[in-house]
Amino acid sequence: MAESEHSEQDNPLLDVAEAAAAGVNAQQVTVQNSSVKQVEGGQVTVSNSAVGRLNGQAVQVSDSALLWTSAGSLEIRDSVISLVSAKEAWLNDAVTPMLVAGHVEAEEARTVFLVAGHVEGNVSTLFTVKTALAAGAALGIVLLSIGRLFARLGKRRQA
């Protein structure tokens, strides 16, 4: 019996698996215990998974990590999403460093930057639009003061 040697590059199953993991595009999508680069669909459910980019109309995420999500309505439970853009977002024990939404309802949500039309519930955020403007103004005043101080010190050394 002759044994044929196959390299991993010649394995057609690897190509199929890579194509399946690269992206999913359908009306109803369920991602469970998986790692996917991109998901697009109407109704999307993600649980115990990692997703790079998700785009959907009605999205439910639980116990997962996502890099970027865009949704009409989004429900997040016990998950981390780096960037969220949604018309409506419901968060329960969620972390989203950047959250942009028209309406947010939350129970124990944490964000760094929050831009929202209306917020209800317990959201801890570092920067809202108002605090970002205030921090920018304060930083501007400090930098202006330091610049003037160095200008005065420079004039004294020249004299």
Biotite code that builds the C-alpha atoms (Angstrom):
import biotite.structure as struc

atoms = struc.array([
    struc.Atom([0.000, 0.000, 0.000], chain_id="A", res_id=1, res_name="MET", atom_name="CA", element="C"),
    struc.Atom([1.438, 3.319, -1.004], chain_id="A", res_id=2, res_name="ALA", atom_name="CA", element="C"),
    struc.Atom([1.169, 6.090, 1.482], chain_id="A", res_id=3, res_name="GLU", atom_name="CA", element="C"),
    struc.Atom([0.596, 9.513, 0.034], chain_id="A", res_id=4, res_name="SER", atom_name="CA", element="C"),
    struc.Atom([1.960, 12.487, 1.846], chain_id="A", res_id=5, res_name="GLU", atom_name="CA", element="C"),
    struc.Atom([-0.363, 15.473, 2.172], chain_id="A", res_id=6, res_name="HIS", atom_name="CA", element="C"),
    struc.Atom([0.664, 18.807, 3.515], chain_id="A", res_id=7, res_name="SER", atom_name="CA", element="C"),
    struc.Atom([-1.736, 21.036, 5.427], chain_id="A", res_id=8, res_name="GLU", atom_name="CA", element="C"),
    struc.Atom([-1.830, 23.345, 2.405], chain_id="A", res_id=9, res_name="GLN", atom_name="CA", element="C"),
    struc.Atom([-3.406, 20.603, 0.271], chain_id="A", res_id=10, res_name="ASP", atom_name="CA", element="C"),
    struc.Atom([-6.211, 19.849, 2.732], chain_id="A", res_id=11, res_name="ASN", atom_name="CA", element="C"),
    struc.Atom([-9.527, 21.109, 1.260], chain_id="A", res_id=12, res_name="PRO", atom_name="CA", element="C"),
    struc.Atom([-11.239, 20.849, 4.646], chain_id="A", res_id=13, res_name="LEU", atom_name="CA", element="C"),
    struc.Atom([-8.967, 23.595, 6.002], chain_id="A", res_id=14, res_name="LEU", atom_name="CA", element="C"),
    struc.Atom([-10.159, 25.914, 3.231], chain_id="A", res_id=15, res_name="ASP", atom_name="CA", element="C"),
    struc.Atom([-13.806, 25.150, 4.032], chain_id="A", res_id=16, res_name="VAL", atom_name="CA", element="C"),
    struc.Atom([-13.267, 25.677, 7.773], chain_id="A", res_id=17, res_name="ALA", atom_name="CA", element="C"),
    struc.Atom([-11.435, 28.948, 7.164], chain_id="A", res_id=18, res_name="GLU", atom_name="CA", element="C"),
    struc.Atom([-14.195, 30.238, 4.885], chain_id="A", res_id=19, res_name="ALA", atom_name="CA", element="C"),
    struc.Atom([-16.868, 29.284, 7.452], chain_id="A", res_id=20, res_name="ALA", atom_name="CA", element="C"),
    struc.Atom([-14.983, 30.985, 10.277], chain_id="A", res_id=21, res_name="ALA", atom_name="CA", element="C"),
    struc.Atom([-14.296, 34.115, 8.231], chain_id="A", res_id=22, res_name="ALA", atom_name="CA", element="C"),
    struc.Atom([-17.868, 35.308, 7.929], chain_id="A", res_id=23, res_name="GLY", atom_name="CA", element="C"),
    struc.Atom([-21.510, 34.421, 8.305], chain_id="A", res_id=24, res_name="VAL", atom_name="CA", element="C"),
    struc.Atom([-24.234, 36.260, 6.401], chain_id="A", res_id=25, res_name="ASN", atom_name="CA", element="C"),
    struc.Atom([-27.870, 35.215, 6.925], chain_id="A", res_id=26, res_name="ALA", atom_name="CA", element="C"),
    struc.Atom([-31.238, 36.392, 8.242], chain_id="A", res_id=27, res_name="GLN", atom_name="CA", element="C"),
    struc.Atom([-31.146, 34.318, 11.446], chain_id="A", res_id=28, res_name="GLN", atom_name="CA", element="C"),
    struc.Atom([-27.734, 33.573, 12.879], chain_id="A", res_id=29, res_name="VAL", atom_name="CA", element="C"),
    struc.Atom([-26.765, 31.775, 16.070], chain_id="A", res_id=30, res_name="THR", atom_name="CA", element="C"),
    struc.Atom([-23.130, 31.758, 17.139], chain_id="A", res_id=31, res_name="VAL", atom_name="CA", element="C"),
    struc.Atom([-22.447, 29.517, 20.116], chain_id="A", res_id=32, res_name="GLN", atom_name="CA", element="C"),
    struc.Atom([-19.110, 28.409, 21.571], chain_id="A", res_id=33, res_name="ASN", atom_name="CA", element="C"),
    struc.Atom([-17.323, 29.714, 18.491], chain_id="A", res_id=34, res_name="SER", atom_name="CA", element="C"),
    struc.Atom([-14.854, 32.263, 17.211], chain_id="A", res_id=35, res_name="SER", atom_name="CA", element="C"),
    struc.Atom([-15.937, 34.160, 14.094], chain_id="A", res_id=36, res_name="VAL", atom_name="CA", element="C"),
    struc.Atom([-14.370, 37.118, 12.292], chain_id="A", res_id=37, res_name="LYS", atom_name="CA", element="C"),
    struc.Atom([-17.614, 38.614, 10.955], chain_id="A", res_id=38, res_name="GLN", atom_name="CA", element="C"),
    struc.Atom([-21.348, 38.051, 11.333], chain_id="A", res_id=39, res_name="VAL", atom_name="CA", element="C"),
    struc.Atom([-24.141, 39.778, 9.417], chain_id="A", res_id=40, res_name="GLU", atom_name="CA", element="C"),
    struc.Atom([-27.808, 39.006, 9.819], chain_id="A", res_id=41, res_name="GLY", atom_name="CA", element="C"),
    struc.Atom([-31.257, 40.171, 10.710], chain_id="A", res_id=42, res_name="GLY", atom_name="CA", element="C"),
    struc.Atom([-31.688, 38.318, 13.986], chain_id="A", res_id=43, res_name="GLN", atom_name="CA", element="C"),
    struc.Atom([-28.357, 37.424, 15.594], chain_id="A", res_id=44, res_name="VAL", atom_name="CA", element="C"),
    struc.Atom([-27.751, 35.502, 18.829], chain_id="A", res_id=45, res_name="THR", atom_name="CA", element="C"),
    struc.Atom([-24.215, 35.158, 20.201], chain_id="A", res_id=46, res_name="VAL", atom_name="CA", element="C"),
    struc.Atom([-23.346, 33.164, 23.318], chain_id="A", res_id=47, res_name="SER", atom_name="CA", element="C"),
    struc.Atom([-20.033, 32.002, 24.780], chain_id="A", res_id=48, res_name="ASN", atom_name="CA", element="C"),
    struc.Atom([-18.236, 33.223, 21.678], chain_id="A", res_id=49, res_name="SER", atom_name="CA", element="C"),
    struc.Atom([-15.769, 35.724, 20.269], chain_id="A", res_id=50, res_name="ALA", atom_name="CA", element="C"),
    struc.Atom([-16.757, 37.810, 17.239], chain_id="A", res_id=51, res_name="VAL", atom_name="CA", element="C"),
    struc.Atom([-14.699, 40.402, 15.415], chain_id="A", res_id=52, res_name="GLY", atom_name="CA", element="C"),
    struc.Atom([-17.423, 42.399, 13.670], chain_id="A", res_id=53, res_name="ARG", atom_name="CA", element="C"),
    struc.Atom([-21.167, 41.972, 14.069], chain_id="A", res_id=54, res_name="LEU", atom_name="CA", element="C"),
    struc.Atom([-23.864, 43.759, 12.095], chain_id="A", res_id=55, res_name="ASN", atom_name="CA", element="C"),
    struc.Atom([-27.520, 42.929, 12.718], chain_id="A", res_id=56, res_name="GLY", atom_name="CA", element="C"),
    struc.Atom([-31.003, 44.282, 13.219], chain_id="A", res_id=57, res_name="GLN", atom_name="CA", element="C"),
    struc.Atom([-31.937, 42.463, 16.460], chain_id="A", res_id=58, res_name="ALA", atom_name="CA", element="C"),
    struc.Atom([-28.860, 41.242, 18.346], chain_id="A", res_id=59, res_name="VAL", atom_name="CA", element="C"),
    struc.Atom([-28.597, 39.295, 21.610], chain_id="A", res_id=60, res_name="GLN", atom_name="CA", element="C"),
    struc.Atom([-25.149, 38.763, 23.154], chain_id="A", res_id=61, res_name="VAL", atom_name="CA", element="C"),
    struc.Atom([-24.395, 36.775, 26.301], chain_id="A", res_id=62, res_name="SER", atom_name="CA", element="C"),
    struc.Atom([-21.131, 35.655, 27.912], chain_id="A", res_id=63, res_name="ASP", atom_name="CA", element="C"),
    struc.Atom([-19.159, 36.774, 24.864], chain_id="A", res_id=64, res_name="SER", atom_name="CA", element="C"),
    struc.Atom([-16.487, 39.174, 23.651], chain_id="A", res_id=65, res_name="ALA", atom_name="CA", element="C"),
    struc.Atom([-16.976, 41.278, 20.517], chain_id="A", res_id=66, res_name="LEU", atom_name="CA", element="C"),
    struc.Atom([-14.744, 43.828, 18.875], chain_id="A", res_id=67, res_name="LEU", atom_name="CA", element="C"),
    struc.Atom([-17.296, 45.924, 16.971], chain_id="A", res_id=68, res_name="TRP", atom_name="CA", element="C"),
    struc.Atom([-21.092, 45.758, 16.903], chain_id="A", res_id=69, res_name="THR", atom_name="CA", element="C"),
    struc.Atom([-23.669, 47.695, 14.925], chain_id="A", res_id=70, res_name="SER", atom_name="CA", element="C"),
    struc.Atom([-27.327, 46.942, 15.578], chain_id="A", res_id=71, res_name="ALA", atom_name="CA", element="C"),
    struc.Atom([-30.839, 48.279, 15.464], chain_id="A", res_id=72, res_name="GLY", atom_name="CA", element="C"),
    struc.Atom([-31.643, 46.780, 18.855], chain_id="A", res_id=73, res_name="SER", atom_name="CA", element="C"),
    struc.Atom([-28.997, 45.192, 21.034], chain_id="A", res_id=74, res_name="LEU", atom_name="CA", element="C"),
    struc.Atom([-29.210, 43.196, 24.270], chain_id="A", res_id=75, res_name="GLU", atom_name="CA", element="C"),
    struc.Atom([-25.924, 42.523, 26.074], chain_id="A", res_id=76, res_name="ILE", atom_name="CA", element="C"),
    struc.Atom([-25.598, 40.238, 29.106], chain_id="A", res_id=77, res_name="ARG", atom_name="CA", element="C"),
    struc.Atom([-22.333, 39.431, 30.911], chain_id="A", res_id=78, res_name="ASP", atom_name="CA", element="C"),
    struc.Atom([-20.246, 40.446, 27.902], chain_id="A", res_id=79, res_name="SER", atom_name="CA", element="C"),
    struc.Atom([-17.558, 42.820, 26.664], chain_id="A", res_id=80, res_name="VAL", atom_name="CA", element="C"),
    struc.Atom([-17.897, 44.741, 23.394], chain_id="A", res_id=81, res_name="ILE", atom_name="CA", element="C"),
    struc.Atom([-15.206, 47.256, 22.422], chain_id="A", res_id=82, res_name="SER", atom_name="CA", element="C"),
    struc.Atom([-17.329, 49.473, 20.182], chain_id="A", res_id=83, res_name="LEU", atom_name="CA", element="C"),
    struc.Atom([-21.130, 49.574, 20.144], chain_id="A", res_id=84, res_name="VAL", atom_name="CA", element="C"),
    struc.Atom([-23.317, 51.507, 17.742], chain_id="A", res_id=85, res_name="SER", atom_name="CA", element="C"),
    struc.Atom([-27.054, 50.884, 18.178], chain_id="A", res_id=86, res_name="ALA", atom_name="CA", element="C"),
    struc.Atom([-30.420, 52.582, 17.981], chain_id="A", res_id=87, res_name="LYS", atom_name="CA", element="C"),
    struc.Atom([-31.502, 50.886, 21.225], chain_id="A", res_id=88, res_name="GLU", atom_name="CA", element="C"),
    struc.Atom([-29.270, 49.064, 23.695], chain_id="A", res_id=89, res_name="ALA", atom_name="CA", element="C"),
    struc.Atom([-30.134, 47.020, 26.799], chain_id="A", res_id=90, res_name="TRP", atom_name="CA", element="C"),
    struc.Atom([-27.127, 46.183, 28.965], chain_id="A", res_id=91, res_name="LEU", atom_name="CA", element="C"),
    struc.Atom([-26.913, 43.853, 31.959], chain_id="A", res_id=92, res_name="ASN", atom_name="CA", element="C"),
    struc.Atom([-23.455, 43.486, 33.557], chain_id="A", res_id=93, res_name="ASP", atom_name="CA", element="C"),
    struc.Atom([-21.756, 44.647, 30.377], chain_id="A", res_id=94, res_name="ALA", atom_name="CA", element="C"),
    struc.Atom([-18.535, 46.495, 29.583], chain_id="A", res_id=95, res_name="VAL", atom_name="CA", element="C"),
    struc.Atom([-18.360, 48.648, 26.449], chain_id="A", res_id=96, res_name="THR", atom_name="CA", element="C"),
    struc.Atom([-15.477, 51.127, 26.237], chain_id="A", res_id=97, res_name="PRO", atom_name="CA", element="C"),
    struc.Atom([-17.258, 53.054, 23.447], chain_id="A", res_id=98, res_name="MET", atom_name="CA", element="C"),
    struc.Atom([-21.066, 53.155, 23.401], chain_id="A", res_id=99, res_name="LEU", atom_name="CA", element="C"),
    struc.Atom([-23.069, 55.207, 20.913], chain_id="A", res_id=100, res_name="VAL", atom_name="CA", element="C"),
    struc.Atom([-26.834, 54.691, 21.038], chain_id="A", res_id=101, res_name="ALA", atom_name="CA", element="C"),
    struc.Atom([-30.091, 56.537, 20.725], chain_id="A", res_id=102, res_name="GLY", atom_name="CA", element="C"),
    struc.Atom([-31.605, 54.904, 23.825], chain_id="A", res_id=103, res_name="HIS", atom_name="CA", element="C"),
    struc.Atom([-29.781, 52.971, 26.563], chain_id="A", res_id=104, res_name="VAL", atom_name="CA", element="C"),
    struc.Atom([-31.288, 50.927, 29.404], chain_id="A", res_id=105, res_name="GLU", atom_name="CA", element="C"),
    struc.Atom([-28.801, 49.341, 31.759], chain_id="A", res_id=106, res_name="ALA", atom_name="CA", element="C"),
    struc.Atom([-28.267, 47.322, 34.893], chain_id="A", res_id=107, res_name="GLU", atom_name="CA", element="C"),
    struc.Atom([-24.590, 47.501, 35.881], chain_id="A", res_id=108, res_name="GLU", atom_name="CA", element="C"),
    struc.Atom([-22.976, 48.744, 32.703], chain_id="A", res_id=109, res_name="ALA", atom_name="CA", element="C"),
    struc.Atom([-19.506, 50.278, 32.445], chain_id="A", res_id=110, res_name="ARG", atom_name="CA", element="C"),
    struc.Atom([-18.249, 52.516, 29.634], chain_id="A", res_id=111, res_name="THR", atom_name="CA", element="C"),
    struc.Atom([-15.362, 54.870, 28.975], chain_id="A", res_id=112, res_name="VAL", atom_name="CA", element="C"),
    struc.Atom([-17.085, 57.020, 26.327], chain_id="A", res_id=113, res_name="PHE", atom_name="CA", element="C"),
    struc.Atom([-20.869, 57.292, 26.214], chain_id="A", res_id=114, res_name="LEU", atom_name="CA", element="C"),
    struc.Atom([-22.857, 59.163, 23.587], chain_id="A", res_id=115, res_name="VAL", atom_name="CA", element="C"),
    struc.Atom([-26.591, 58.558, 23.955], chain_id="A", res_id=116, res_name="ALA", atom_name="CA", element="C"),
    struc.Atom([-29.848, 60.375, 23.397], chain_id="A", res_id=117, res_name="GLY", atom_name="CA", element="C"),
    struc.Atom([-31.501, 58.911, 26.508], chain_id="A", res_id=118, res_name="HIS", atom_name="CA", element="C"),
    struc.Atom([-30.041, 56.773, 29.319], chain_id="A", res_id=119, res_name="VAL", atom_name="CA", element="C"),
    struc.Atom([-31.932, 54.827, 32.000], chain_id="A", res_id=120, res_name="GLU", atom_name="CA", element="C"),
    struc.Atom([-30.457, 52.670, 34.740], chain_id="A", res_id=121, res_name="GLY", atom_name="CA", element="C"),
    struc.Atom([-27.049, 52.213, 36.304], chain_id="A", res_id=122, res_name="ASN", atom_name="CA", element="C"),
    struc.Atom([-24.326, 53.180, 33.828], chain_id="A", res_id=123, res_name="VAL", atom_name="CA", element="C"),
    struc.Atom([-20.841, 54.046, 35.073], chain_id="A", res_id=124, res_name="SER", atom_name="CA", element="C"),
    struc.Atom([-19.001, 56.082, 32.484], chain_id="A", res_id=125, res_name="THR", atom_name="CA", element="C"),
    struc.Atom([-15.727, 57.953, 32.460], chain_id="A", res_id=126, res_name="LEU", atom_name="CA", element="C"),
    struc.Atom([-16.521, 60.410, 29.644], chain_id="A", res_id=127, res_name="PHE", atom_name="CA", element="C"),
    struc.Atom([-19.883, 61.692, 28.502], chain_id="A", res_id=128, res_name="THR", atom_name="CA", element="C"),
    struc.Atom([-20.160, 64.495, 25.976], chain_id="A", res_id=129, res_name="VAL", atom_name="CA", element="C"),
    struc.Atom([-20.308, 67.048, 28.820], chain_id="A", res_id=130, res_name="LYS", atom_name="CA", element="C"),
    struc.Atom([-17.383, 65.623, 30.779], chain_id="A", res_id=131, res_name="THR", atom_name="CA", element="C"),
    struc.Atom([-15.285, 65.288, 27.614], chain_id="A", res_id=132, res_name="ALA", atom_name="CA", element="C"),
    struc.Atom([-15.893, 68.963, 26.797], chain_id="A", res_id=133, res_name="LEU", atom_name="CA", element="C"),
    struc.Atom([-15.074, 69.973, 30.380], chain_id="A", res_id=134, res_name="ALA", atom_name="CA", element="C"),
    struc.Atom([-11.898, 67.855, 30.387], chain_id="A", res_id=135, res_name="ALA", atom_name="CA", element="C"),
    struc.Atom([-10.867, 69.337, 27.032], chain_id="A", res_id=136, res_name="GLY", atom_name="CA", element="C"),
    struc.Atom([-11.427, 72.891, 28.287], chain_id="A", res_id=137, res_name="ALA", atom_name="CA", element="C"),
    struc.Atom([-9.473, 72.197, 31.481], chain_id="A", res_id=138, res_name="ALA", atom_name="CA", element="C"),
    struc.Atom([-6.614, 70.640, 29.512], chain_id="A", res_id=139, res_name="LEU", atom_name="CA", element="C"),
    struc.Atom([-6.579, 73.650, 27.187], chain_id="A", res_id=140, res_name="GLY", atom_name="CA", element="C"),
    struc.Atom([-6.335, 76.058, 30.121], chain_id="A", res_id=141, res_name="ILE", atom_name="CA", element="C"),
    struc.Atom([-3.518, 74.040, 31.708], chain_id="A", res_id=142, res_name="VAL", atom_name="CA", element="C"),
    struc.Atom([-1.550, 73.891, 28.450], chain_id="A", res_id=143, res_name="LEU", atom_name="CA", element="C"),
    struc.Atom([-2.062, 77.606, 27.847], chain_id="A", res_id=144, res_name="LEU", atom_name="CA", element="C"),
    struc.Atom([-0.843, 78.391, 31.379], chain_id="A", res_id=145, res_name="SER", atom_name="CA", element="C"),
    struc.Atom([2.229, 76.188, 30.975], chain_id="A", res_id=146, res_name="ILE", atom_name="CA", element="C"),
    struc.Atom([3.015, 77.847, 27.644], chain_id="A", res_id=147, res_name="GLY", atom_name="CA", element="C"),
    struc.Atom([2.820, 81.310, 29.182], chain_id="A", res_id=148, res_name="ARG", atom_name="CA", element="C"),
    struc.Atom([4.985, 80.210, 32.116], chain_id="A", res_id=149, res_name="LEU", atom_name="CA", element="C"),
    struc.Atom([7.719, 78.920, 29.789], chain_id="A", res_id=150, res_name="PHE", atom_name="CA", element="C"),
    struc.Atom([7.479, 82.115, 27.713], chain_id="A", res_id=151, res_name="ALA", atom_name="CA", element="C"),
    struc.Atom([8.086, 84.220, 30.856], chain_id="A", res_id=152, res_name="ARG", atom_name="CA", element="C"),
    struc.Atom([10.979, 82.013, 31.970], chain_id="A", res_id=153, res_name="LEU", atom_name="CA", element="C"),
    struc.Atom([12.522, 82.341, 28.505], chain_id="A", res_id=154, res_name="GLY", atom_name="CA", element="C"),
    struc.Atom([12.289, 86.135, 28.604], chain_id="A", res_id=155, res_name="LYS", atom_name="CA", element="C"),
    struc.Atom([13.941, 86.254, 32.053], chain_id="A", res_id=156, res_name="ARG", atom_name="CA", element="C"),
    struc.Atom([16.900, 84.166, 30.868], chain_id="A", res_id=157, res_name="ARG", atom_name="CA", element="C"),
    struc.Atom([17.448, 86.453, 27.882], chain_id="A", res_id=158, res_name="GLN", atom_name="CA", element="C"),
    struc.Atom([17.553, 89.575, 30.072], chain_id="A", res_id=159, res_name="ALA", atom_name="CA", element="C"),
])
